[in-house]
Amino acid sequence: MSEDRGPAPTAVRASQEVRAVIGRLRRRIRAAGDPADLSLPQSSVLARLIDNDGLTTADLANVEGIRHQSMAANVAALADLGLVERRRDPGDGRRMLIGLTAEGRRRAEEGRQARGEWLAAELQKQCTEDELQTVITAMAVLRRLADD
């Protein structure tokens, strides 16, 4: 009978490093594309709605990992700025779907582009060509974990 001894020390260390780095990098990337007049959660809502137009406030709160009331306040602020609009769900008239306005889409796409440009510039500035290839290889491994 074999005992399950848990993950190897190198797997534990890799796990700790990946989580720590991804968390910090995610915050840096998000900050690089956020306009001064929007909070990070508000910018995150705009970014989510680019690919998922028509989510409810509860959907947004769930994917962002925040309370419904906090998300409702973010959505209300974005609506006041004319960046999102609420519309009735055609399949269930009791539900309100949140979608981007034309201005909201423009701002979200500008933010996405700014984040991508910031990351590419930082990678180019701080990495050798060999290190860039290592990053690409590492991302393939992490993608495999994410898609599993």
Sequence and secondary structure as in RCSB ss.txt:
>XXXX:A:sequence
MSEDRGPAPTAVRASQEVRAVIGRLRRRIRAAGDPADLSLPQSSVLARLIDNDGLTTADLANVEGIRHQSMAANV
AALADLGLVERRRDPGDGRRMLIGLTAEGRRRAEEGRQARGEWLAAELQKQCTEDELQTVITAMAVLRRLADD
>XXXX:A:secstr
      S HHHHHHHHHHHHHHHHHHHHHHHHT  TTS HHHHHHHHHHHHS SB HHHHHHHHT  HHHHHHHH
HHHHHTTSEEEEEETTEEEEEEEEE HHHHHHHHHHHHHHHHHHHHHHHHH  HHHHHHHHHHHHHHHHHHH 
